[in-house]
Amino acid sequence: MPKMPSTRKSTRRPFTYLQSSDPGDIDTRSFLGLLYFERKNYEKALYYFKGSAEQGNIISQVYLGEIYQKGAGVQQDYKKAIALYEKAIAQGSSYPDASIHAQNNLAGMYRDGEGVKRDLQKAIQLYEKGAQKGNPTSQYCLGTMYDLGEGLKRDHKKAVALYKKAAGQGLAEAQSMLGTLYEKGSGVKQDLRKALQCYQKAAQQGDAKGLNGLGTLCYTGKGVEQDYAKAAAYYTKAAAQGYAPSQTNLGIIYYLGQGVKQDYKKAAQWYQKAADQKDPQAQHNLGLMYGDGQGVPRDYKKAAQLIRKAAEQGYAPSQFSIGMLYYHGEGVKQNKLQAYKYWVMAARKGDVAAQKNLETLCKESPWICNP
């Protein structure tokens, strides 16, 4: 099954504070704003947050910043978002949890270069401040930067230590990440029992990655009894949340009829959802289905388009397949030079079939291999 990508999303938890009985009180307006924000009624949330944020309510400043950052129910405005986060951070001593929330959001903007010039050092500084105060989201995000070597020397031990701290406080993303590391034996000694426990904790919170992890263990029979039906159930829950790897996995299960009744049409539908999110395996598999006319009308042109997209993301099976399409002129104009280009990419990743095809191609057309 496909590897689960790491995430930069942070878990946001509503802050608790005393609610005034005065409907015009700034804390009450902030509370009402939170209610509408959680219901995704951003227009009303904006109304209540604006008034209380202007009067210095730190909760409203943070969530109003998120509304402007996302462009939820209002024109996206990164400058306003940053200004609101900075105001909230400046009030850190009066409401530390909210201040750290703002720090994490602002750090994410610097990390991704969202509305500001990308600055990993600023992101690290902000995450470190929160991590030192024991904030689980800060710990997790800083852990991912150590894990990936973003702005820091890559250090799996430090990453794992931070993940464990965040997971110990119940952060689902950290629990899922630890599950993946224990499953793969990456940065830690492989331990399928611990992987299962971590995934279960995250899945109990409805975390898509945790559900996907449980599905994969059930599918492969690693650490648990192999059970395709259970795998399908876990994947379905995660896929319903829009999690692309689970959508791809569910497509595979429907395509093969494992734990569910074989259904090419459903397989194609799930692959399409994941392909729309640029999942390369989904693009590849859906492309093959268009090539064979399984669950979708046969369309070599669409097949080639999808497979090429996956190949351009570095997916070796697609690099081999698009090479075949160029070699035979199926869905694309025949072009042996393009076939050579993609087969070289796949061969460098150890694809034996691509290596053999290159040998044949070089004998047929030596000018391609020795220009």
GINORLIN-V601617 format. One record per run of one state. SS is the DSSP state (A for helix, B for strand, O for the rest). FROM is the first residue (numbers start at 1). TO is the last residue. If there is no record, write none. Layout:
# GINORLIN-V601617
<<SS | FROM | TO> <SS | FROM | TO>>
This chain:
# GINORLIN-V601617
<<O | 1 | 25> <A | 26 | 38> <O | 39 | 41> <A | 42 | 54> <O | 55 | 57> <A | 58 | 70> <O | 71 | 77> <A | 78 | 90> <O | 91 | 95> <A | 96 | 112> <O | 113 | 119> <A | 120 | 132> <O | 133 | 135> <A | 136 | 148> <O | 149 | 155> <A | 156 | 168> <O | 169 | 171> <A | 172 | 184> <O | 185 | 191> <A | 192 | 204> <O | 205 | 207> <A | 208 | 220> <O | 221 | 227> <A | 228 | 239> <O | 240 | 243> <A | 244 | 256> <O | 257 | 263> <A | 264 | 275> <O | 276 | 279> <A | 280 | 292> <O | 293 | 299> <A | 300 | 312> <O | 313 | 315> <A | 316 | 328> <O | 329 | 335> <A | 336 | 348> <O | 349 | 351> <A | 352 | 364> <O | 365 | 365> <A | 366 | 369> <O | 370 | 371>>
